[in-house]
Amino acid sequence: MADIGYISLVLGIFVALYALAAAILGIRNRDNRLLGSARGAVVALAFLTTVASVALFYLFWVSDFSVRYVAENSSRGLPALYKISAFWAGQPGSLLLWEWFLAFFTAGVAFTSRREAKDMVPYATVVMLMVNLFFLVILSFFSNPFARLFPAAYDGNGLNPLLQNPGMIIHPITLYVGYVGFTVPYAFAIAALILNRSDDAWIKLTRRWTLFTWLFLSIGIIYGAQWAYVELGWGGYWAWDPVENASLLPWLTGTAFFHSVMIQEKRGMLKLWNINLIIATFALSIFGTLLTRSGVLASVHAFGDSRIGSLFIGFLAVIIVVSLALVYRRLDTLRSENKFQSYLSRESSFLFNNLLLVGIAFAVFWGTVFPLISEAVRGVKVTVGPPFFNQITIPFGIALMLLIGVCPLIAWRKSSVDNLRVNFLYPFVTSVVFMVAAYLLGIKHILSLVAFATVVFVATTILLEVFRGVRVRRKMTGENPLVALVRLTTRNRRRYGGYLVHLAMVIMVIGFTGMGAFQQEVTRSVKPGETITIGSYTLTYPGLYEQPQGENTAVYTDLAVTKDGKPLGILRPEKVYHPNHEEPSTEVAIKGGLKEDLFVILAAWDKGGIPATFKILLNPLVAWIWLGEYVLIIGTLFAFWPERSRVRQMQYKPAPAPEFAQGGR
């Protein structure tokens, strides 16, 4: 089966080369038969990558330790669920996953049948085939997942304990769909540049692709944060680790792209900016794969070695140079059709939104690569920690949230003073009242007060916009409020789905702020029978116990928890020893709710468990982050869902008949 998988990859190179040649010749000679043959080859490529992927799954399933990659990432006693996730546990498998997704996305592009895409599809297919070729060459000659191990091992090393978590099934898949998916809008943007098309056709063609990609990247990032929260055993969810940052970078620029294309569609502006944004987003997706899989930066999330690092850097350089050269050639056609008329306009708010997002992305990028630059120039690797990132991202993030609330209240082109006064009065008063009330209730942390007041402002603007829309529709149609709400939102899914996503961001910012500003921590060593108090919680330590867990051994305790004297149950923090790993993994115990999480870590113990040391944290509002994630998914799917092609005409209430005075002429 390993030979079948490897042969499939090598054949994939030849098939991709044929598809590339047929597509280029078909474009040059305007030969539809060659273009059709290229499409068929793209389907064959998707089939071959599927064969290779199924072969690797099979090798893990049957524990074939004659394959080096299987022996390094699996073992006979590994649960079946984790044998599946071991597929992408290392560099070769994760790159195969990248290529597998990319091959299917390429097939989807090649068979795009929309009329306005007819001339761009062959060019976009060529671009995507070139990306396919790069990954196929890497897999076949530099990072082969089917390389043999001589002699074959009786048992494997097992999966990294940190990856033995259900979140590691969802997180890598969704994150990679997000990375790979940005190839599609990038390919169409390059196609538009080659064809010298400066209209917004490529944006309309890729809107759903981009939304789909952005959704999966968002899910991947949040699920990664959840994995870090429950698995890494330090009490947080985001440590500004280089690989965490690498996933955030294309999300930031992709979000900026989503907002700025609205200005191009509405006003014919920011054409050059949008092209450069999508180039940057795709380049940052490749950069994220480089950091995660090449080993150029040390990270708890990264695995791989630096042998393919130079290849990725070279590929990234080609992408940037070729893309910017095309942009330079088309500068004359990428000029805006209109100019900004006022700083108090919706266009300006979108532009400021973009500047903030790109500013955050640049700061995160610089903080991520600075250790590499420092080591190359001075020979000393400098660590850039959370204080640097927080100092920039927190105030920028609050300003960004404020713009989310401001944007729906400002008119296109230019807003009048009366318009601003009417639209901003209620949200402003509501946020000020909330800030004063929160201060009087004991919240003295100024930055947190500002953050909470900002999310109140944003939530109020969203709810007001929906309320006003429902009120207008009711006046026009006479519908009851619920029917008016449903029909209003379903007839403009993109707008109201966006509002729901903004509301999700509000919910998550509540969690970020609560966790960051009000977290409590206690670290104590206790003997059996002693207690630890944090906030209103009391935990009683009975002693340490040991039990087998399959091929592993767990050391644990059962802490009795009370709150304000009332029993809440038992929490069981653990340390799990794995036979092929020196250090035990930490299994935290969490008692969660919307208000706060009680987070318990078994940190260390002396011989016999007397005493044992616990790190206990009280994490306020952290559940709001995960809640916001699901609201974000719902909102994005709502915006993504296609509207009915035939929209039923709105039925308006008839105007009342004019009344005439009796006896009048």
Buried (B, 14 or more C-beta within 10 A) or exposed (E): BBEEBBBBBBBBBEBBBBBBBBBBBBBEEEEEEBBEBBBBBBBBBBBBBBBBBBBBBBBBBEBBBBBBBBBBBBBEBBEEEBBEBBBBBBBBBBBBBBBBBBBBBBBBBBEBEEEEBEBBBBBBBBBBBBBBBBBBBBBBEEBBBBEEBEEEBEBBBBBBBBBBBBBBBBBBBBBBBBBBBBBBBBBBBBBBBBBEBBEBBBBBBBBBBBBBBBBBBBBBBBBBBBBBBBBBBBBBBBBBBBBBBBBBBBBBBBBBBBBBBBBBBBBBBBBBBBBBBBBBBBBBBBBBBBBBBBBBBEBBBBBBEEEBBEBBBEBBEEBBEBBEEBBEEBEEBBEBEEEBEBEBBBBBBBBBBBBBBBBBBBBBBEBBBBBBEBEEEEEEBEEBEBEBBEEBBBBBBBBBBBBBBBBBBBBEBBBEEEBBEEBBEBBBEBBEEBBEEBBEEEBEBEEBBBBBBBBBBBBBBBBBBBEEBBEEBBEEBEBEEEBBBEBBBBBBBBBBBBBBBBBBBBBBBBBBBBBBBBBEEBEBBBEBEBEBEBBEBBBBBBBBEEEEEEBBBBBBBBBBBBEEEEEBEBBBBBBBBBEEBEEBBBBBBBBEEEEBBBBBBBBEBEEEBEBBBBBBBBBBBBBBBBBBBEBBBBBBBBBBEEEEEEEEEEEEEEEEEEEEEEEEE
